[in-house]
Amino acid sequence: MSSESDLLPGQLFDRDMEEALIGAVLINPDVYLDVSQIVEANDFYYKSHQYIWEAIQHLYATERSFDALTIRNELIAQNHADDTGGVDYLAGLANRVPSSLHAEYYAKSINDLAIRRRLLASANDIAKLAYRKDFDIDTTIEMAEQSVFGIGESRYKSGLVPVRNVVRDYIERLSEKSMHTGELSGLGTGLRSVDVVLDGLHASDFSIVAGRPGMGKTGFLIGIARHVGLELKRNVAIFSLEMSSEQVLERLVAQMTEIDSQKLRSARMSNREMDLAMHALELLSEAHIYVDDTPAITPMQLHTKCLRLKEQGLDLVIVDYLQLMSGGVRTENRVQEVSYISRALKGLARDLDVPVLAAAQLSRAIESRQDKNPVLSDLRESGSLEQDADIVMFISRPHQSEKDHPDRNKAKLSIAKHRNGPVHSGIELVFIEPLAMFHDLYRGQIPE
């Protein structure tokens, strides 16, 4: 039997390996369940072997058993008998291998060669794309990345897992948590009153922070990025679709130094303030906070960039804000496009096992209501946002427009949806407008 190292240059298929796998499942049909999680019919190079594997798939799904004779009958029913060598060929395959012991190895080898063929086909497609001058370069790069990324994604197949495996992992997590009682199980936000309700931001959760313009959504997100990146020393990716990377940096410095953003922008600062700003910039230059200010970024572009960063370490993804993203795919209307973006961000959180936190706008309909408290149906442009999100938070500042009101700087953060925890009608915070920064209403506050 040939091995991969024996293949001729440019030969990305192995007939012996394909025949060995089919022979192995004919000898012992019980191994089919294991290898079917690794290899699919279109992973086989030879059409005849694809037809045989499809026949085996169908027979196992309907009859829970198969042999050379029933496979032949299925091939006849599918009009592929003449293309596959008949029952003698099938019987001969069972004699090609002594046992089914190495069936999993055969399957992995076939799948590996199939992926290499797909990579080669993708490379050819990318070469053709490079000559397409009717596409701009950004579109060309995105299509090329999407082509290769799709092959990579197909390698990770989620299958049924025995619950005993889940129990084992869960016990390990419980044991670890029991040794750190009092600590958050997720990433802290820097706001104790929020962390008490959420228990931090958890890996694979997609969370939305929504509010009308001017409520402080960006400041809230930047405050979390500052806490996670600087105080927790974790890796944070900020996708800023509304502000430039320099403006994001300015917001970070304002929160770190408590220097008015306008002073930073104009550089009209005292010597002490300048020293504070320079020290903050030094700290930021060492932090693992990454900013991408690509306008109208697509989910595919965002996913690709996060995937690259994940190799170095990625603990939190922030998107500001969701409705400024472009779907990058054809949809009938904007509602469908936002729904696609929402599902993609939830998929990103699951695929990379990191928290994804996105700002979102609320519908203007809230302004015409007597009750100004946001509800889930106020999420703008898509009903799927409330469905896809694990957590939905609403920021409001009830007395923002009343300049002389004593509670003008008070804000309310309501947890309207919390898939794995409690909701809350309104956590009270303070919003410091010149710094676009939130803090707890009372230090050490625990919400009721």
KOLGUZA-154645 format. One record per residue (C-alpha): residue in three letters; x negated, y negated, z. Coordinates in steps of 0.5 Angstrom, whole numbers, plus 500, padded with zeros to 3 digits. Example, Ala and Ser with C-alpha at 12.3 -4.5 7.8 and 13.67 -1.06 7.14 Angstrom:
residues 2
+-----+-----+-----+-----+
| res |   u |   v |   w |
+-----+-----+-----+-----+
| ALA | 475 | 509 | 516 |
| SER | 473 | 502 | 514 |
+-----+-----+-----+-----+
END
This chain:
residues 448
+-----+-----+-----+-----+
| res |   u |   v |   w |
+-----+-----+-----+-----+
| MET | 500 | 500 | 500 |
| SER | 497 | 493 | 498 |
| SER | 496 | 488 | 504 |
| GLU | 497 | 480 | 503 |
| SER | 489 | 480 | 502 |
| ASP | 489 | 484 | 496 |
| LEU | 494 | 480 | 492 |
| LEU | 492 | 477 | 486 |
| PRO | 491 | 470 | 486 |
| GLY | 497 | 466 | 485 |
| GLN | 501 | 473 | 486 |
| LEU | 506 | 471 | 491 |
| PHE | 510 | 477 | 492 |
| ASP | 509 | 485 | 494 |
| ARG | 513 | 490 | 491 |
| ASP | 510 | 496 | 495 |
| MET | 512 | 491 | 502 |
| GLU | 519 | 490 | 499 |
| GLU | 520 | 498 | 497 |
| ALA | 517 | 500 | 504 |
| LEU | 522 | 495 | 508 |
| ILE | 528 | 498 | 504 |
| GLY | 525 | 505 | 505 |
| ALA | 525 | 504 | 513 |
| VAL | 532 | 502 | 514 |
| LEU | 534 | 508 | 510 |
| ILE | 530 | 512 | 514 |
| ASN | 533 | 509 | 520 |
| PRO | 539 | 504 | 519 |
| ASP | 539 | 502 | 526 |
| VAL | 533 | 498 | 525 |
| TYR | 537 | 494 | 520 |
| LEU | 540 | 489 | 525 |
| ASP | 533 | 487 | 528 |
| VAL | 530 | 486 | 521 |
| SER | 536 | 482 | 518 |
| GLN | 534 | 477 | 523 |
| ILE | 528 | 476 | 519 |
| VAL | 529 | 477 | 512 |
| GLU | 535 | 475 | 507 |
| ALA | 537 | 478 | 500 |
| ASN | 534 | 472 | 497 |
| ASP | 527 | 473 | 500 |
| PHE | 526 | 479 | 496 |
| TYR | 522 | 477 | 489 |
| TYR | 525 | 483 | 485 |
| LYS | 532 | 482 | 483 |
| SER | 533 | 490 | 484 |
| HIS | 531 | 489 | 491 |
| GLN | 536 | 483 | 492 |
| TYR | 542 | 487 | 490 |
| ILE | 540 | 493 | 494 |
| TRP | 539 | 489 | 500 |
| GLU | 546 | 485 | 499 |
| ALA | 549 | 492 | 498 |
| ILE | 546 | 494 | 505 |
| GLN | 549 | 488 | 508 |
| HIS | 556 | 489 | 505 |
| LEU | 556 | 496 | 508 |
| TYR | 553 | 495 | 515 |
| ALA | 558 | 489 | 515 |
| THR | 564 | 493 | 513 |
| GLU | 562 | 500 | 515 |
| ARG | 557 | 500 | 520 |
| SER | 553 | 505 | 516 |
| PHE | 550 | 506 | 510 |
| ASP | 545 | 511 | 506 |
| ALA | 543 | 512 | 499 |
| LEU | 549 | 515 | 496 |
| THR | 554 | 509 | 499 |
| ILE | 549 | 504 | 497 |
| ARG | 549 | 507 | 490 |
| ASN | 557 | 507 | 490 |
| GLU | 557 | 500 | 493 |
| LEU | 552 | 498 | 487 |
| ILE | 556 | 501 | 482 |
| ALA | 562 | 497 | 485 |
| GLN | 558 | 491 | 484 |
| ASN | 556 | 492 | 477 |
| HIS | 549 | 493 | 479 |
| ALA | 547 | 500 | 478 |
| ASP | 544 | 500 | 472 |
| ASP | 539 | 494 | 475 |
| THR | 537 | 498 | 481 |
| GLY | 534 | 505 | 479 |
| GLY | 540 | 509 | 481 |
| VAL | 540 | 514 | 487 |
| ASP | 534 | 518 | 485 |
| TYR | 530 | 511 | 486 |
| LEU | 533 | 510 | 493 |
| ALA | 532 | 517 | 495 |
| GLY | 525 | 516 | 493 |
| LEU | 524 | 509 | 497 |
| ALA | 526 | 513 | 503 |
| ASN | 519 | 517 | 502 |
| ARG | 515 | 511 | 501 |
| VAL | 514 | 510 | 508 |
| PRO | 513 | 516 | 514 |
| SER | 517 | 512 | 519 |
| SER | 521 | 505 | 521 |
| LEU | 516 | 504 | 526 |
| HIS | 513 | 498 | 522 |
| ALA | 519 | 495 | 519 |
| GLU | 519 | 488 | 523 |
| TYR | 512 | 487 | 520 |
| TYR | 514 | 489 | 513 |
| ALA | 520 | 484 | 514 |
| LYS | 516 | 478 | 516 |
| SER | 511 | 479 | 510 |
| ILE | 516 | 479 | 505 |
| ASN | 519 | 473 | 509 |
| ASP | 512 | 469 | 509 |
| LEU | 511 | 471 | 501 |
| ALA | 518 | 468 | 500 |
| ILE | 517 | 461 | 504 |
| ARG | 510 | 461 | 500 |
| ARG | 514 | 461 | 493 |
| ARG | 519 | 456 | 496 |
| LEU | 513 | 451 | 497 |
| LEU | 510 | 452 | 491 |
| ALA | 517 | 451 | 487 |
| SER | 518 | 445 | 492 |
| ALA | 511 | 443 | 490 |
| ASN | 513 | 443 | 482 |
| ASP | 519 | 439 | 484 |
| ILE | 515 | 434 | 487 |
| ALA | 510 | 433 | 481 |
| LYS | 516 | 432 | 477 |
| LEU | 519 | 427 | 482 |
| ALA | 512 | 423 | 481 |
| TYR | 513 | 422 | 474 |
| ARG | 520 | 420 | 475 |
| LYS | 519 | 412 | 474 |
| ASP | 527 | 411 | 475 |
| PHE | 526 | 412 | 482 |
| ASP | 523 | 407 | 487 |
| ILE | 517 | 410 | 491 |
| ASP | 521 | 410 | 497 |
| THR | 526 | 414 | 494 |
| THR | 521 | 419 | 491 |
| ILE | 517 | 420 | 498 |
| GLU | 524 | 421 | 502 |
| MET | 526 | 426 | 497 |
| ALA | 519 | 430 | 497 |
| GLU | 519 | 430 | 504 |
| GLN | 526 | 433 | 504 |
| SER | 524 | 438 | 500 |
| VAL | 519 | 441 | 504 |
| PHE | 522 | 439 | 511 |
| GLY | 528 | 444 | 508 |
| ILE | 523 | 449 | 507 |
| GLY | 520 | 448 | 514 |
| GLU | 527 | 448 | 518 |
| SER | 529 | 455 | 514 |
| ARG | 524 | 458 | 518 |
| TYR | 528 | 457 | 525 |
| LYS | 534 | 461 | 525 |
| SER | 538 | 461 | 531 |
| GLY | 541 | 468 | 533 |
| LEU | 544 | 471 | 539 |
| VAL | 540 | 472 | 545 |
| PRO | 541 | 477 | 551 |
| VAL | 544 | 473 | 557 |
| ARG | 539 | 476 | 561 |
| ASN | 534 | 472 | 557 |
| VAL | 538 | 466 | 559 |
| VAL | 539 | 468 | 566 |
| ARG | 531 | 469 | 567 |
| ASP | 530 | 462 | 564 |
| TYR | 535 | 459 | 568 |
| ILE | 532 | 462 | 575 |
| GLU | 526 | 459 | 573 |
| ARG | 528 | 452 | 572 |
| LEU | 532 | 453 | 579 |
| SER | 526 | 455 | 582 |
| GLU | 522 | 449 | 580 |
| LYS | 528 | 444 | 581 |
| SER | 528 | 447 | 588 |
| MET | 521 | 445 | 590 |
| HIS | 522 | 438 | 588 |
| THR | 529 | 437 | 591 |
| GLY | 531 | 429 | 591 |
| GLU | 528 | 429 | 584 |
| LEU | 531 | 427 | 578 |
| SER | 532 | 433 | 573 |
| GLY | 532 | 429 | 567 |
| LEU | 528 | 422 | 565 |
| GLY | 529 | 417 | 569 |
| THR | 532 | 410 | 566 |
| GLY | 529 | 405 | 572 |
| LEU | 536 | 404 | 574 |
| ARG | 537 | 408 | 581 |
| SER | 545 | 407 | 580 |
| VAL | 545 | 410 | 573 |
| ASP | 540 | 415 | 575 |
| VAL | 545 | 418 | 581 |
| VAL | 551 | 419 | 576 |
| LEU | 547 | 422 | 570 |
| ASP | 541 | 425 | 574 |
| GLY | 537 | 422 | 568 |
| LEU | 536 | 423 | 561 |
| HIS | 536 | 430 | 559 |
| ALA | 533 | 434 | 553 |
| SER | 537 | 436 | 547 |
| ASP | 543 | 430 | 549 |
| PHE | 545 | 425 | 545 |
| SER | 547 | 419 | 548 |
| ILE | 551 | 413 | 546 |
| VAL | 550 | 406 | 549 |
| ALA | 556 | 402 | 546 |
| GLY | 558 | 395 | 547 |
| ARG | 560 | 388 | 543 |
| PRO | 555 | 384 | 541 |
| GLY | 551 | 380 | 546 |
| MET | 553 | 385 | 552 |
| GLY | 545 | 387 | 552 |
| LYS | 545 | 393 | 549 |
| THR | 538 | 392 | 546 |
| GLY | 535 | 390 | 553 |
| PHE | 538 | 396 | 556 |
| LEU | 535 | 401 | 551 |
| ILE | 528 | 397 | 552 |
| GLY | 528 | 397 | 559 |
| ILE | 529 | 405 | 559 |
| ALA | 523 | 405 | 554 |
| ARG | 519 | 401 | 559 |
| HIS | 520 | 405 | 565 |
| VAL | 519 | 412 | 561 |
| GLY | 513 | 409 | 557 |
| LEU | 510 | 405 | 562 |
| GLU | 512 | 408 | 569 |
| LEU | 513 | 415 | 567 |
| LYS | 507 | 415 | 562 |
| ARG | 511 | 419 | 557 |
| ASN | 512 | 418 | 550 |
| VAL | 517 | 414 | 547 |
| ALA | 519 | 413 | 540 |
| ILE | 523 | 406 | 538 |
| PHE | 527 | 406 | 532 |
| SER | 529 | 398 | 531 |
| LEU | 533 | 397 | 526 |
| GLU | 535 | 390 | 528 |
| MET | 529 | 387 | 531 |
| SER | 522 | 387 | 528 |
| SER | 516 | 391 | 532 |
| GLU | 513 | 384 | 534 |
| GLN | 520 | 382 | 537 |
| VAL | 521 | 389 | 541 |
| LEU | 514 | 388 | 544 |
| GLU | 516 | 381 | 546 |
| ARG | 522 | 384 | 550 |
| LEU | 518 | 389 | 553 |
| VAL | 513 | 383 | 555 |
| ALA | 518 | 379 | 558 |
| GLN | 521 | 385 | 562 |
| MET | 514 | 386 | 565 |
| THR | 512 | 379 | 567 |
| GLU | 519 | 376 | 568 |
| ILE | 517 | 371 | 563 |
| ASP | 523 | 367 | 559 |
| SER | 523 | 370 | 552 |
| GLN | 523 | 363 | 549 |
| LYS | 516 | 361 | 553 |
| LEU | 513 | 367 | 550 |
| ARG | 516 | 366 | 543 |
| SER | 513 | 359 | 543 |
| ALA | 507 | 360 | 548 |
| ARG | 508 | 354 | 552 |
| MET | 506 | 358 | 559 |
| SER | 502 | 356 | 565 |
| ASN | 495 | 359 | 566 |
| ARG | 498 | 364 | 571 |
| GLU | 504 | 366 | 566 |
| MET | 499 | 367 | 560 |
| ASP | 495 | 371 | 565 |
| LEU | 501 | 376 | 566 |
| ALA | 502 | 376 | 559 |
| MET | 495 | 378 | 557 |
| HIS | 495 | 384 | 563 |
| ALA | 502 | 386 | 560 |
| LEU | 499 | 387 | 553 |
| GLU | 493 | 391 | 556 |
| LEU | 498 | 396 | 559 |
| LEU | 502 | 396 | 553 |
| SER | 496 | 397 | 548 |
| GLU | 495 | 404 | 553 |
| ALA | 502 | 406 | 553 |
| HIS | 505 | 412 | 549 |
| ILE | 511 | 407 | 546 |
| TYR | 512 | 407 | 538 |
| VAL | 516 | 402 | 535 |
| ASP | 519 | 403 | 527 |
| ASP | 522 | 397 | 525 |
| THR | 524 | 400 | 518 |
| PRO | 531 | 397 | 516 |
| ALA | 537 | 402 | 514 |
| ILE | 533 | 408 | 516 |
| THR | 536 | 415 | 514 |
| PRO | 537 | 420 | 519 |
| MET | 532 | 424 | 514 |
| GLN | 527 | 419 | 515 |
| LEU | 528 | 419 | 522 |
| HIS | 527 | 426 | 523 |
| THR | 521 | 427 | 519 |
| LYS | 518 | 421 | 523 |
| CYS | 520 | 424 | 530 |
| LEU | 517 | 431 | 527 |
| ARG | 510 | 428 | 526 |
| LEU | 510 | 425 | 533 |
| LYS | 513 | 431 | 536 |
| GLU | 506 | 434 | 535 |
| GLN | 503 | 429 | 539 |
| GLY | 508 | 429 | 544 |
| LEU | 515 | 426 | 544 |
| ASP | 520 | 425 | 550 |
| LEU | 525 | 420 | 548 |
| VAL | 528 | 417 | 542 |
| ILE | 531 | 411 | 542 |
| VAL | 535 | 408 | 536 |
| ASP | 538 | 401 | 536 |
| TYR | 543 | 401 | 533 |
| LEU | 546 | 407 | 530 |
| GLN | 551 | 403 | 525 |
| LEU | 545 | 400 | 522 |
| MET | 542 | 406 | 519 |
| SER | 544 | 409 | 512 |
| GLY | 546 | 416 | 511 |
| GLY | 542 | 417 | 505 |
| VAL | 547 | 422 | 502 |
| ARG | 553 | 420 | 498 |
| THR | 560 | 420 | 502 |
| GLU | 567 | 417 | 500 |
| ASN | 567 | 412 | 505 |
| ARG | 563 | 408 | 511 |
| VAL | 567 | 412 | 516 |
| GLN | 564 | 419 | 513 |
| GLU | 557 | 416 | 513 |
| VAL | 557 | 414 | 520 |
| SER | 560 | 421 | 522 |
| TYR | 554 | 424 | 518 |
| ILE | 549 | 420 | 522 |
| SER | 552 | 422 | 528 |
| ARG | 551 | 429 | 527 |
| ALA | 544 | 428 | 524 |
| LEU | 542 | 425 | 531 |
| LYS | 545 | 430 | 535 |
| GLY | 542 | 435 | 531 |
| LEU | 535 | 431 | 532 |
| ALA | 536 | 432 | 540 |
| ARG | 537 | 439 | 539 |
| ASP | 532 | 441 | 534 |
| LEU | 526 | 437 | 538 |
| ASP | 529 | 438 | 545 |
| VAL | 529 | 431 | 547 |
| PRO | 534 | 426 | 549 |
| VAL | 536 | 421 | 544 |
| LEU | 539 | 415 | 546 |
| ALA | 543 | 410 | 541 |
| ALA | 546 | 403 | 541 |
| ALA | 553 | 403 | 538 |
| GLN | 557 | 397 | 536 |
| LEU | 565 | 397 | 539 |
| SER | 571 | 395 | 534 |
| ARG | 573 | 388 | 534 |
| ALA | 580 | 391 | 536 |
| ILE | 578 | 390 | 543 |
| GLU | 578 | 383 | 543 |
| SER | 585 | 382 | 541 |
| ARG | 587 | 387 | 547 |
| GLN | 589 | 384 | 554 |
| ASP | 585 | 390 | 557 |
| LYS | 578 | 388 | 555 |
| ASN | 575 | 395 | 558 |
| PRO | 572 | 399 | 552 |
| VAL | 575 | 406 | 551 |
| LEU | 572 | 412 | 547 |
| SER | 577 | 410 | 541 |
| ASP | 573 | 403 | 540 |
| LEU | 567 | 406 | 538 |
| ARG | 566 | 403 | 531 |
| GLU | 567 | 406 | 524 |
| SER | 567 | 413 | 526 |
| GLY | 571 | 418 | 531 |
| SER | 566 | 423 | 531 |
| LEU | 561 | 419 | 535 |
| GLU | 565 | 421 | 541 |
| GLN | 565 | 428 | 539 |
| ASP | 558 | 429 | 538 |
| ALA | 555 | 425 | 543 |
| ASP | 554 | 428 | 550 |
| ILE | 554 | 422 | 554 |
| VAL | 558 | 415 | 552 |
| MET | 556 | 409 | 556 |
| PHE | 560 | 402 | 555 |
| ILE | 556 | 396 | 557 |
| SER | 561 | 390 | 559 |
| ARG | 560 | 383 | 562 |
| PRO | 567 | 381 | 564 |
| HIS | 565 | 374 | 566 |
| GLN | 560 | 372 | 560 |
| SER | 563 | 367 | 557 |
| GLU | 565 | 363 | 564 |
| LYS | 559 | 359 | 565 |
| ASP | 561 | 357 | 572 |
| HIS | 563 | 363 | 574 |
| PRO | 559 | 366 | 580 |
| ASP | 559 | 373 | 577 |
| ARG | 557 | 371 | 570 |
| ASN | 551 | 375 | 571 |
| LYS | 554 | 381 | 573 |
| ALA | 555 | 387 | 568 |
| LYS | 559 | 393 | 568 |
| LEU | 556 | 400 | 566 |
| SER | 562 | 405 | 565 |
| ILE | 560 | 412 | 563 |
| ALA | 566 | 414 | 559 |
| LYS | 564 | 421 | 557 |
| HIS | 559 | 426 | 560 |
| ARG | 559 | 433 | 557 |
| ASN | 555 | 436 | 563 |
| GLY | 557 | 431 | 569 |
| PRO | 561 | 426 | 572 |
| VAL | 564 | 420 | 569 |
| HIS | 564 | 413 | 572 |
| SER | 569 | 407 | 571 |
| GLY | 564 | 402 | 572 |
| ILE | 557 | 402 | 575 |
| GLU | 555 | 395 | 577 |
| LEU | 549 | 392 | 575 |
| VAL | 546 | 385 | 574 |
| PHE | 544 | 382 | 567 |
| ILE | 538 | 377 | 567 |
| GLU | 539 | 373 | 561 |
| PRO | 533 | 370 | 559 |
| LEU | 529 | 376 | 560 |
| ALA | 535 | 381 | 557 |
| MET | 534 | 385 | 563 |
| PHE | 538 | 389 | 567 |
| HIS | 537 | 391 | 574 |
| ASP | 541 | 394 | 580 |
| LEU | 546 | 390 | 583 |
| TYR | 543 | 392 | 590 |
| ARG | 536 | 395 | 591 |
| GLY | 537 | 402 | 593 |
| GLN | 544 | 402 | 591 |
| ILE | 548 | 408 | 590 |
| PRO | 555 | 408 | 586 |
| GLU | 561 | 410 | 590 |
+-----+-----+-----+-----+
END
